[in-house]
């Protein structure tokens, strides 16, 4: 009696080909998911130098609303939704970044003043403080770069001199919706904020620096 064997090569080939195709798709998906975002940071913007005011100023780390305090860049807050700039992120914590650049901007605008950021390794005692609360640091519904919040400038001793707390609403037009255009606009607004803070710092009374006697 003869035994007939039926061999179908095309079926035998299906499993290895399917496995190879699945592996390729998996590797492609992992590569896409694991791709690094483009990192951005605002930059200092030159302004007009101003003389006067306390000789040592500390810029405290700004308080940033939770909706903005994230790695991803918030592109826009519109129609009850936060628009994220996909694939784009801040290079550092947004509060630290704003505080660092504001400090650099102020140091350039106040050449006779030592300006440093909170938590810097500085042993000098500040005679005045700059505090900032940020509720918007993105594009507004009209497509303008927007910096909204409150700015406080005051001396080291409560009750001596004014506590200058003012609302902040700064805007600048954006030519397009690209992430680098938004970051450049926000850099400009941070420079304008530094102009405003420098004016308020100069309005503070200059108290004598007391030194310990031996």
Secondary structure by P-SEA (a helix, b strand, c coil): cbbbbbbbccccaaaaaaaaaaaaaaaaaaaaaacccbbbbbbbbbcbbbbbcccbbbbccccccccccccccccccccccccccccccccccaaaaaaaaaaaaaaaaccccccccccccccccccbbbbbbbccccccccccbbbbbbbbbbccccccccbbbbbbbbbbbbccccaaaaaaaaaaaaaaaaaaaaaaaaacccccbbbbcc
